[in-house]
Amino acid sequence: MRTLLLIFSLFLALNTQAQTKGPAIEFTSQVVDYGEIEKGSDGIRIFEFINSGNQPLVISKVYSSCGCTIPKKPEAPIAPGEKGEIQVKYDTNRVGPIRKTITVNSNAESTPIVSLKIKGTVL
């Protein structure tokens, strides 16, 4: 019985350590819905995230699926437990549906590449 308890405790300790090792990125939401917006209106939206790891998070590259969407990444590393944001500006002079993908590359250990989505309709 003691051996089983010792093995279980060791498993829990190793599992907890593996989950918190290195930087980690967690977004509040991976989708921003513009809804229906008017042509020429403000096209800037924010994706918020937190570094839930235990080492600094570095966003190395952020790019979109087309030139009508301009993402802006944080320049400085995000410390463990700190929040950050990725700004996205969509060209609202383009009338019609919005369906774009923003790709985030970072040094996050378990998810180094994350796909974010924007959607909506410009009237």
KAHU-V830733 format. One record per pair of residues at least 12 apart in sequence whose C-alpha atoms are under 8 Angstrom apart, sorted by the first residue. I is the first residue (numbers start at 0). J is the second residue. Records with the same first field share a line. If there is no record, write none. Layout:
I->J + J
This chain:
19->51 + 52 + 53
20->52 + 53 + 54 + 108
21->52 + 53 + 54 + 55 + 107 + 108
22->50 + 51 + 52 + 53 + 54 + 55 + 56 + 79 + 106 + 107 + 108
23->49 + 50 + 51 + 52 + 53 + 56 + 107 + 108 + 109 + 110
24->48 + 49 + 50 + 51 + 52 + 56 + 107 + 110
25->48 + 49 + 50 + 51
26->46 + 47 + 48 + 49
27->46 + 47 + 48
28->46 + 47
29->46 + 114 + 115 + 116
30->115 + 116 + 117 + 118
31->44 + 45 + 46 + 116 + 117 + 118
32->117 + 118 + 119
33->117 + 118 + 119 + 120
34->118 + 119 + 120
35->119 + 120 + 121 + 122
36->119 + 120 + 121 + 122
37->91 + 121 + 122
38->91 + 92 + 93 + 94 + 121 + 122
39->90 + 91 + 92
40->91
41->91
42->87 + 88 + 89 + 90 + 91
43->86 + 87 + 88 + 89
44->86 + 87 + 88
45->84 + 85 + 86 + 87
46->84 + 85 + 86 + 87
47->82 + 83 + 84 + 85
48->82 + 83 + 84
49->80 + 81 + 82 + 83
50->77 + 78 + 79 + 80 + 81 + 82 + 83
51->79 + 80 + 81
52->79 + 80
53->79 + 80
54->78 + 79
55->76 + 77 + 78 + 79
56->76 + 77 + 78 + 79 + 105 + 106 + 107
57->75 + 76 + 77 + 105 + 106 + 107
58->72 + 73 + 74 + 76 + 103 + 104 + 105 + 106
59->103 + 104 + 105 + 106
60->72 + 103 + 104 + 105
61->101 + 102 + 103 + 104
62->101 + 102 + 103
63->99 + 100 + 101 + 102
64->99 + 100 + 101
65->99
67->89 + 90
68->87 + 88 + 89 + 90 + 99
69->87 + 88 + 89
70->85 + 86 + 87 + 88 + 101
71->85 + 86 + 87
72->84 + 85 + 86
73->85
91->121
92->121
93->121
94->120 + 121 + 122
95->120 + 121 + 122
96->118 + 119 + 120 + 121
97->117 + 118 + 119 + 120 + 121
98->116 + 117 + 118 + 119
99->116 + 117 + 118
100->114 + 115 + 116 + 117
101->114 + 115 + 116 + 117
102->114 + 115
103->115
